[in-house]
Amino acid sequence: MKPLQTSGAPAAIGPYSQAIETQGWVFCSGQIGLDPKSGALVAGGIEAETRRALENLCEVLAEAGLGFHDIVKTTIFLTDLGDFDVVNRIYGEHLSAPYPARSTVQAAALPRKARVEIEAIALKRA
């Protein structure tokens, strides 16, 4: 197993890696809308947080030489499923067909009082 770390995404806020690469698979930890430079949650609500979370995820994938097209599964955590339509629209701006498998769940709370967290599993193609 190889841990992945990039300064382009926020540092882990606990005892975990931004991602782990093993046997061609890359397991990305959940990303919230933290600014990687300040470590603070971006202002602007669910839209800004979603865009930043996806940018952070993109940076982690890039560290492994991958992009959104390499994702096979995502999980989106929302503190309010009422935000689903906004998050879904922004997600659709970043990912394209064939879309990865996905789960979306409501969580009681997320780290740093974030409203959205997105994790992914990607595969390095031969």
C-alpha positions in Angstrom: 0.0 0.0 0.0 1.2 3.5 -0.9 -0.2 6.5 0.9 -0.8 9.6 -1.3 -0.3 13.1 -0.1 -0.6 16.4 -2.0 -0.4 20.0 -0.9 -3.1 20.8 -3.5 -5.7 19.4 -1.2 -6.2 20.0 2.6 -4.0 18.0 4.9 -5.8 15.2 6.7 -7.4 16.5 9.9 -7.0 13.1 11.6 -5.0 9.9 11.6 -5.7 9.0 7.9 -4.2 9.5 4.5 -5.7 11.6 1.7 -5.7 8.4 -0.3 -4.2 4.9 -0.5 -3.0 3.3 -3.7 -2.9 -0.5 -3.8 -2.9 -3.0 -6.7 -4.1 -0.3 -9.2 -6.9 0.9 -7.0 -6.9 4.4 -5.4 -9.1 4.8 -2.3 -9.7 8.6 -1.7 -10.7 9.8 1.7 -13.7 12.1 1.9 -13.1 15.7 0.9 -15.0 18.6 2.3 -14.9 22.2 1.1 -11.7 23.2 2.9 -9.4 25.7 1.3 -6.0 23.8 1.2 -4.0 27.0 2.0 -6.0 28.3 4.9 -7.5 25.1 6.1 -10.8 26.9 6.6 -14.2 25.9 5.2 -14.9 28.0 2.1 -17.7 30.6 2.3 -20.6 30.6 0.0 -22.8 27.7 1.2 -23.4 24.3 -0.4 -22.5 25.4 -4.0 -19.1 26.7 -3.0 -18.4 23.8 -0.6 -19.3 21.2 -3.3 -17.1 22.9 -5.9 -14.2 23.0 -3.4 -14.7 19.4 -2.3 -14.5 18.3 -6.0 -11.4 20.4 -6.6 -9.8 18.8 -3.6 -10.7 15.4 -4.8 -9.3 16.2 -8.2 -6.0 17.2 -6.6 -5.8 13.9 -4.7 -6.6 11.9 -7.9 -3.9 13.9 -9.8 -1.3 12.9 -7.2 -2.0 9.3 -8.4 -1.9 10.3 -12.1 -5.7 10.0 -12.3 -8.7 12.2 -13.1 -12.4 12.1 -12.6 -12.8 9.7 -15.6 -10.9 7.1 -13.6 -13.5 7.0 -10.7 -15.5 3.9 -10.4 -17.5 4.7 -7.2 -18.3 7.8 -5.2 -20.1 8.4 -2.0 -21.6 11.8 -1.2 -22.5 12.7 2.3 -24.9 15.6 2.9 -26.1 17.1 6.1 -29.4 18.1 4.3 -30.8 16.0 1.5 -32.6 19.2 0.4 -29.2 20.2 -1.1 -29.2 17.1 -3.4 -30.3 19.0 -6.5 -27.5 21.6 -6.2 -24.8 19.0 -5.4 -26.0 16.7 -8.2 -25.9 19.6 -10.8 -22.3 20.5 -9.8 -21.2 16.9 -9.7 -22.6 16.5 -13.2 -20.4 19.4 -14.4 -17.3 17.6 -13.2 -18.0 14.0 -14.1 -19.1 12.6 -17.5 -20.5 9.3 -18.9 -20.0 6.6 -18.2 -20.7 7.9 -14.7 -19.3 6.1 -11.7 -21.5 4.2 -9.4 -22.7 6.5 -6.6 -24.4 6.5 -3.2 -25.7 9.7 -1.6 -26.6 9.7 2.1 -27.7 12.2 4.7 -25.4 12.4 7.7 -26.2 14.0 11.0 -23.0 16.1 10.9 -19.7 16.3 9.0 -16.2 17.5 10.1 -15.7 21.2 10.5 -19.5 21.8 10.1 -19.3 21.1 6.4 -22.5 20.5 4.5 -21.0 18.0 1.9 -18.3 15.4 1.8 -17.3 13.4 -1.2 -15.2 10.3 -1.3 -14.1 8.2 -4.3 -12.6 4.9 -5.4 -10.6 5.1 -8.7 -8.9 2.5 -10.9 -5.6 2.9 -12.8 -6.2 1.4 -16.2 -3.4 -0.6 -17.8 
